[in-house]
Amino acid sequence: MVLGDEAVRLIFMGTSPFALPCLEALASSHYLIPLVITQPDRHRGRGRERQPTPVKLKALELGLTVFTPERIKDAEPILKAASPDLFIVVSYGQILPLSLLQIPTIGCLNVHPSLLPRYRGAAPIQRALINGERETGVTIMWMNEGLDKGDIFLQEPIDIGPNDTYGELHNRLASMGANLLLDALNALRRGEKRAIPQDEDKATYAPPIEKGETNIPWEEGCWKVHNLIRGLSPSPGAFTPWRTSSIKILKSRVVEGAEGRPGEVVEADPRKGRLVIACGEGGIEALQVQPAGRRKMDGASFVRGYLPQPGELWGKR
């Protein structure tokens, strides 16, 4: 079955900021969105106050009806009552059981920020950067019961720059995903229903970032350190022990000729405003940092304000 000329009913499921461009694109087009499903309000931030998801806030701003079940299975009656043609799922955060996948008359489309079958799972953008990939992309996929294993409808690649951060690449892929989703829906309206099976032999996984992975491994080469820093920026951030506290490095640049012990400050000149730290091989220049409990600042401001000394060793206490 394909989309006809009549109004198309979509149920949108999403939670994180990555889903916002898709929701906005659908809401501004000719599709009907009788219901938006997102995660319940959670305790967040330093005050641990209950806060709505970004998708809930945007959906209410757009005048859409929102439902926030603790378990998506609990939403089955309301999903059936909405009589959807399609589910559109973008960074929702729960796996849909088969009974729900069978509700839409046409099927369930998922927007995933990788070139599937590579980087299935929760952290595809961060893992691609941490692993030093030079290319990623967006996949529009028909959902099944597996984790990102459904047939591919559309894919579009994008180059990764050597200094791209997670935040920067996330925003580019989110915008790209919205455009590609509209392309997929337009293809359905033309009578095209593509479904290319994924090659399981090429599958890789992108598990969530664990807390222990955020520690900067100064003993590694400069490119590995640089890729970790940009892959975790701005959140959760790559940390290192510093004096009696810790510091987050948010942006860096590779300095291949730097020499020193791993974690050693090899250049910290207030006049030049340049902060270089040695790695196991080469080093990195810290371009943006955030000491614990302080604001973000560029490397030059940090050098002038905190006066790190050449020979000072980071990563040790």
C-alpha positions, -999 to +999 in steps of 0.1 A: +000+000+000+012+035-008+002+070+002-026+084-019-037+120-025-059+121+006-047+136+039-021+113+054-023+105+092+011+103+109+018+095+145+052+110+155+074+094+182+105+112+193+122+126+224+156+143+219+165+175+200+176+154+170+138+148+163+128+184+163+136+193+126+116+162+115+086+172+136+087+208+124+090+197+087+060+174+090+039+199+109+046+226+082+036+202+054+003+187+043+004+157+067-020+153+096-004+146+130-032+135+153-008+125+181+028+130+192+043+103+215+073+112+237+090+102+270+075+113+303+088+144+321+120+135+340+140+151+368+169+169+351+195+195+358+211+206+391+178+214+407+164+179+397+131+195+386+108+176+364+112+188+328+094+179+296+113+165+266+123+188+237+098+171+215+070+177+240+078+214+242+079+217+204+047+197+199+028+219+223+042+250+207+029+236+173-005+230+189-003+192+186-017+166+210+010+149+232+009+116+250+038+106+274+034+069+284+060+054+308+059+023+286+051+025+249+031-007+252+006+012+274-002+035+244-016+007+223-053+017+227-047+053+219-025+045+190-051+022+174-079+048+180-059+074+160-060+052+129-026+061+116-012+055+081+024+057+093+044+059+125+074+082+122+100+074+148+129+097+154+152+093+185+123+081+207+142+059+231+120+028+234+117-003+212+083-008+197+069-043+201+054-061+171+018-054+182+025-017+178+044-020+146+014-036+130-010-007+138-003+017+109-018+007+076+014+013+057+042+008+082+067+025+105+096+047+093+126+054+114+151+082+109+186+070+120+218+091+119+242+066+103+246+047+071+230+015+083+239-013+089+269+006+104+264+021+138+232+006+149+222+016+184+220+046+207+251+067+200+258+065+162+270+101+158+293+100+188+308+066+180+315+076+144+335+106+156+353+088+183+363+061+158+377+088+134+352+080+106+353+103+076+318+097+064+284+091+080+249+099+069+212+094+075+190+063+068+153+062+065+144+026+075+113+005+077+111-007+114+109-043+125+114-059+159+152-058+157+175-030+168+179-008+137+177-039+115+148-030+092+149-026+054+164+006+041+141+030+022+165+059+016+201+068+026+222+099+021+259+102+030+277+132+044+314+139+049+328+143+085+354+171+088+385+164+109+375+189+136+337+184+135+322+180+170+293+159+181+271+190+185+280+203+151+275+170+133+243+162+152+227+194+140+237+189+104+224+153+104+191+164+121+184+189+094+194+164+068+172+138+083+141+160+081+147+167+044+153+130+037+122+120+056+101+144+034+118+128+003+107+094+015+071+104+021+070+121-013+083+088-028+055+069-011+030+094-026+044+086-060+038+049-054+074+040-045+079+017-015+116+008-015+128-019+009+165-029+006+176-055+032+206-046+053+238-066+049+243-083+083+280-090+075+286-052+075+267-044+107+284-025+136+270-012+168+270+021+187+263+014+224+256+043+248+286+062+261+297+049+295+310+072+322+344+056+321+348+064+285+348+102+291+383+102+307+409+115+283+435+088+277+466+110+274+488+079+268+471+074+234+481+091+202+470+127+195+443+117+169+426+093+192+425+119+220+413+146+196+386+123+182+374+114+218+372+151+227+352+161+196+330+130+198+319+139+233+315+177+228+294+193+241+279+164+260+288+146+281+323+160+275+358+146+278+373+151+312+408+150+328+420+154+364+435+189+367+451+202+399+427+194+427+397+192+405+389+183+369+385+200+336+364+193+305+380+199+271+354+207+245+374+216+214+409+207+203+433+207+174+459+181+167+496+192+172+515+163+157+550+176+165+544+181+202+567+162+226+564+155+262+551+130+288+514+120+282+493+147+298+521+172+302+515+209+294+542+216+269+531+251+259+511+276+280+521+312+270+497+339+282+510+362+254+502+338+226+472+323+244+481+288+233+477+257+254+493+225+241+492+192+260+513+161+250+498+128+242+514+094+239+523+105+204+521+142+194+497+164+213+466+185+212+459+222+215+430+229+238+408+254+221+378+254+245+378+242+281+355+242+311+369+239+346+346+221+370+319+245+383+330+272+359+318+286+325+332+275+292+361+295+279+385+295+250+420+282+255+436+317+255+413+330+282+420+299+303+458+303+300+456+340+310+432+334+338+445+302+354+482+303+344+489+266+337+526+260+338+548+241+312+557+208+328+524+206+347+509+171+344+472+167+336+454+134+341+472+126+374+464+134+410 
